[in-house]
């Protein structure tokens, strides 16, 4: 049960200001000019990329890359500097908000809803056993990408994270990702998707990442590693630590 939830929104200007201040502390001093581009995706390990145009004609563009933990630390430090009250012992999560960011803090257990997509009954059972240590509040299942898209599109399920096999007969993981990511009317289109596969081909992994996988994981995987990756793609950082 969630006892308290607080959301602090950082519009683009405040988000950039927070990252500039953080960058100065970690020797990533950014130019004072407006960035040429800012890409933020909390579902990725390297969540934030900020690009600045060259200062002089013919010069090189400058890219500044920050991890999700960097972004979380920057937003927390910005809140402390501005004396924003924050709950202690809260689970902290960074999310994208319009063209900026949001810092979410929850006290209590918000529950975890996982969707498993795999055409093998045995594999779905194995994944459910691996997830037991995370004590998920709900697990939904689908036998292939087509069934999963129908459930996600109808609103029948609203998972926090999706675990999907790469190779399935009816609709594989790549086609599932293509259709999910392109369906902007689907409220689940941007949900984090972990591809769990026995295929160790780096080319297959790269294609899968390009079509929208948050992370590609290879089998076998331990319960601890799977749960860690779930927390990472959900944008969590400093889980269970004090916010003081």
C-alpha positions, 0 to 999 in steps of 0.5 A, spaced: 500 500 500 502 506 498 502 511 504 505 517 500 506 519 493 509 526 491 511 528 484 516 534 482 515 536 475 521 540 472 520 544 466 525 544 460 529 550 463 529 547 470 531 540 468 537 543 464 539 548 469 539 542 474 543 538 469 548 544 468 549 544 476 550 537 476 555 537 470 559 542 474 560 538 480 562 531 475 567 535 470 562 535 465 561 543 464 556 545 459 556 551 455 551 557 457 548 557 450 541 553 449 542 546 447 541 544 440 538 537 442 536 534 448 533 527 448 531 524 455 529 516 456 529 514 463 528 507 460 535 507 458 541 506 462 544 512 459 538 516 459 540 523 457 543 526 451 544 533 451 548 536 444 550 543 443 552 546 437 559 548 435 561 555 438 566 557 432 564 555 425 567 549 423 568 546 430 565 540 433 558 539 436 559 537 444 555 531 446 554 530 454 551 523 456 548 522 463 546 516 466 539 515 469 542 515 476 546 522 474 539 525 472 536 522 479 542 525 483 541 532 479 534 532 480 535 531 488 540 536 489 536 541 485 531 540 490 535 540 496 538 547 493 531 550 493 529 547 500 524 543 497 521 538 502 522 531 500 519 524 504 525 520 507 525 512 506 522 513 499 523 509 493 525 514 487 524 514 480 525 519 474 520 520 469 519 524 462 514 529 463 513 533 456 519 536 454 522 536 461 522 531 467 519 529 473 521 526 480 517 521 483 517 519 490 513 513 493 513 511 501 510 504 501 509 498 496 506 501 489 506 494 487 509 491 480 505 489 474 509 485 469 507 482 463 510 476 460 510 474 453 513 467 451 510 462 446 513 456 451 508 455 457 515 452 461 519 459 459 513 463 462 513 459 468 520 459 469 520 467 469 514 467 474 519 463 479 524 468 477 520 474 479 517 471 485 523 475 489 520 481 487 513 479 490 509 482 484 502 484 485 500 482 478 503 478 472 499 478 466 501 473 460 501 472 452 503 467 448 505 471 442 506 478 440 499 478 437 495 476 443 499 481 447 498 487 442 490 485 443 491 486 451 495 492 451 491 496 446 484 494 449 486 496 456 485 489 459 492 490 462 496 496 464 503 493 466 509 497 469 514 493 465 513 487 459 518 481 458 518 479 451 521 473 448 525 474 441 523 468 437 516 466 437 512 463 431 506 467 430 509 474 432 516 475 434 519 480 439 521 485 433 515 485 430 511 486 437 516 492 438 515 495 432 507 495 432 507 497 439 512 503 439 508 505 432 501 505 435 501 512 439 494 511 441 496 505 445 497 508 452 502 502 453 506 504 447 512 507 451 512 502 457 519 499 458 520 492 454 525 487 456 527 482 451 529 476 454 532 471 449 537 465 448 539 468 441 546 471 443 547 474 436 549 481 437 546 483 430 539 481 433 540 484 439 542 491 436 536 490 431 531 489 437 534 495 441 533 500 434 526 498 434 524 500 441 527 494 446 529 498 453 534 492 454 536 486 451 537 480 456 540 473 454 538 467 458 539 464 463 539 470 467 538 470 475 532 472 479 537 478 482 539 480 475 532 480 472 529 484 478 535 489 477 534 490 470 526 491 471 528 496 476 532 500 472 528 500 466 522 503 470 527 509 472 528 507 479 534 509 483 536 509 490 531 504 491 530 504 499 535 509 501 533 515 505 532 522 501 535 526 506 
